[in-house]
Amino acid sequence: MGCTQGSQRDQKWVYEKYYGYCLKTVFRYIYRYDKAVDVVNDGFVKIFRNFARFEYRDLEHLEMILMGWMRMIMINTAIDHLRKNNFLPEIGDLADHIWQQEDRSQASDGVLLYKELVKEIKKLPPSYRTVFNMYVIDGFTHQEIANRLGISVGTSKSNLSKARVLLQKIIKNNDEVVGVCNM
Amino acid sequence: MQYVNDDMDELFRRAAENYPLDTRGSDWEQVAAKLAEAPPPEPVRKKDRRHLLWLLLLIPFTFLCNRYYPIGGKQLPSGIATQGNPGSASPAELSTGGTSGPAHSEGPKEEQAANTPAASGNASTANYPSGRPQELNAVASSNEPREPVAGTTASTAKKQRTTITGGGLAGNAAQQNETDIGNSGGTVNDHLRSIDKRATVPFPLRPLQAGSKLMDFSSTVRRRQEGKKRDRRFYAGLVFSGDVTTIRFQKVEEAGFSYGALLGYSFNSRWSVETGVYRDRKSYYSDGEYVGNKNIYVPPNAELTDVRGVCTMYEIPVNIRYNFRSNPRNSFFATAGVSSYIMKQEKYAYDYYYFLTGYTHTYRRTYTNASRNLFSVIGLTGGYTRKLGRVGDLRVEPYLKLPIGKMGYGKLPLTSAGLHVGITRTLF
């Protein structure tokens, strides 16, 4: 209610609570960390300017519905950013400081693996990366992907297939990943 | 393979949820500053003026109509001229203000009929019974100041006054008003208020359907729709080409050229239709046996051995274009279509060999406007366009033109090949 009425205090609370979730969503699409932060902030501006349009019916799952709504907006904002740059690939390595501090405990092995997998996703060409993220992780259909990106369904499927081929090669080359797959 | 994909997908989904990204860099001040700024204005859509081109087709139609169905001497009904009664006139006449022919001479009464709001050509005026309009006209055209309805501004009150003569809900209210005016003698203000109450229906709140998708107001879909609209466009350009023409692939003695204007319309990013007008100069040679016109004089005891021709013509092609690969910067395309040759001047040099003397003599003839060869050539081209910034698009297009029939005074099958080079530009 506070966000609908433009209460800065409530908006700030929402921003700080869901900033990490949104950043992790956007960072899968946008290669550079600083650009991803900008996209997230632009996404939140859109969210707060249009909060009145947010509709929900099920109060019990309000947070889940809200997070889904915010995620859609973040994804669309990221796609807009990529389209503005014509899906041109970016070069350069990712800085180490953008990752959380490494934990040396055994339980963190999986987390390290996840980090490597996401890094490999980010190394994909932007068009492959976007389709892979949208289809595999965010659950869009090929028709929805085609409509949002302005491509054909065939191109969407082709990009997904090529992304999978590239990622499978990496998985096969990585023994640790094979071990996790077999678990 | 499917199971491998599913396992891999699940792995990446878990990775996307749990990967260790440092998310401590939130900057609320930046977001607050952006929220404090005014939102960007909606982009102003350019007016779609393509429909104006179709109006050009009306020009010859109006000439024809004017030739065979001249306007003149047509009297308007007397009811218009004498009573200034919009109810008894057709809306079409009212919309012209009765300005045609002698009705113009009626003067002030005609102007009164034309200037009333009821004379806006709206069909609902025909519903007014003949007995009432004078009173309505008096009300509608009066200049007395009106009190604005409570809660409305002066501009809204002006709109309400206009709606009296409009159709629909306000039109029905206007009929009600007419009755009220006649019976109760109420003021117009009262009726404006009653219209206001009836017309002010709040927009119904959109009910949330079960399972409705979360709202997506992204600009991505809007941009895609706008992008689709941008694909439909008219474009035009200037083209110049070098040309070689042969008859049944005999020798080519001299090259020709062509220049002209091109006009095209894109249906989408793939398909377009093109036409144009080119002025061609073709030069060709043929052995005498291929000359198809038997009316060409051949002296006795002689044989037509060679024909050399130089022809100036207008070419009107109609082509369908298909873009194989296109992006905002360049595209590869192919076209196929038919062309018509309108011969303007044909210069022929006939070589005759005289059997008796063994000499060859050349006779020259020039024919003007000798023939029209409609849809007589099949044109095939493949080309490349490249954007040249604000200038337009550079277009390079090799072509091949194959004859369907025989052309020109000499009835020769002309096969041409060449290279179009031109600049095209989007019109709108």
Boltz contact constraints between the chains, C-beta under 6 A:
constraints:
  - contact:
      token1: [A, 12]
      token2: [B, 28]
      max_distance: 6.0
  - contact:
      token1: [A, 15]
      token2: [B, 28]
      max_distance: 6.0
  - contact:
      token1: [A, 16]
      token2: [B, 26]
      max_distance: 6.0
  - contact:
      token1: [A, 19]
      token2: [B, 26]
      max_distance: 6.0
  - contact:
      token1: [A, 20]
      token2: [B, 23]
      max_distance: 6.0
  - contact:
      token1: [A, 23]
      token2: [B, 23]
      max_distance: 6.0
  - contact:
      token1: [A, 24]
      token2: [B, 21]
      max_distance: 6.0
  - contact:
      token1: [A, 27]
      token2: [B, 21]
      max_distance: 6.0
  - contact:
      token1: [A, 28]
      token2: [B, 16]
      max_distance: 6.0
  - contact:
      token1: [A, 41]
      token2: [B, 30]
      max_distance: 6.0
  - contact:
      token1: [A, 41]
      token2: [B, 31]
      max_distance: 6.0
  - contact:
      token1: [A, 44]
      token2: [B, 31]
      max_distance: 6.0
  - contact:
      token1: [A, 45]
      token2: [B, 34]
      max_distance: 6.0
  - contact:
      token1: [A, 45]
      token2: [B, 35]
      max_distance: 6.0
  - contact:
      token1: [A, 48]
      token2: [B, 35]
      max_distance: 6.0
  - contact:
      token1: [A, 53]
      token2: [B, 215]
      max_distance: 6.0
  - contact:
      token1: [A, 55]
      token2: [B, 208]
      max_distance: 6.0
  - contact:
      token1: [A, 57]
      token2: [B, 208]
      max_distance: 6.0
  - contact:
      token1: [A, 68]
      token2: [B, 214]
      max_distance: 6.0
  - contact:
      token1: [A, 69]
      token2: [B, 214]
      max_distance: 6.0
  - contact:
      token1: [A, 72]
      token2: [B, 214]
      max_distance: 6.0
  - contact:
      token1: [A, 72]
      token2: [B, 216]
      max_distance: 6.0
  - contact:
      token1: [A, 76]
      token2: [B, 218]
      max_distance: 6.0
  - contact:
      token1: [A, 76]
      token2: [B, 220]
      max_distance: 6.0
  - contact:
      token1: [A, 79]
      token2: [B, 220]
      max_distance: 6.0
  - contact:
      token1: [A, 80]
      token2: [B, 219]
      max_distance: 6.0
  - contact:
      token1: [A, 80]
      token2: [B, 220]
      max_distance: 6.0
  - contact:
      token1: [A, 98]
      token2: [B, 22]
      max_distance: 6.0
  - contact:
      token1: [A, 99]
      token2: [B, 20]
      max_distance: 6.0
  - contact:
      token1: [A, 100]
      token2: [B, 20]
      max_distance: 6.0
  - contact:
      token1: [A, 100]
      token2: [B, 22]
      max_distance: 6.0
  - contact:
      token1: [A, 111]
      token2: [B, 20]
      max_distance: 6.0
  - contact:
      token1: [A, 114]
      token2: [B, 15]
      max_distance: 6.0
  - contact:
      token1: [A, 114]
      token2: [B, 18]
      max_distance: 6.0
  - contact:
      token1: [A, 114]
      token2: [B, 19]
      max_distance: 6.0
  - contact:
      token1: [A, 115]
      token2: [B, 19]
      max_distance: 6.0
  - contact:
      token1: [A, 115]
      token2: [B, 20]
      max_distance: 6.0
  - contact:
      token1: [A, 117]
      token2: [B, 12]
      max_distance: 6.0
  - contact:
      token1: [A, 117]
      token2: [B, 15]
      max_distance: 6.0
  - contact:
      token1: [A, 118]
      token2: [B, 15]
      max_distance: 6.0
  - contact:
      token1: [A, 118]
      token2: [B, 19]
      max_distance: 6.0
  - contact:
      token1: [A, 136]
      token2: [B, 9]
      max_distance: 6.0
  - contact:
      token1: [A, 136]
      token2: [B, 12]
      max_distance: 6.0
  - contact:
      token1: [A, 137]
      token2: [B, 13]
      max_distance: 6.0
  - contact:
      token1: [A, 137]
      token2: [B, 16]
      max_distance: 6.0
  - contact:
      token1: [A, 148]
      token2: [B, 220]
      max_distance: 6.0
  - contact:
      token1: [A, 150]
      token2: [B, 224]
      max_distance: 6.0
  - contact:
      token1: [A, 181]
      token2: [B, 7]
      max_distance: 6.0
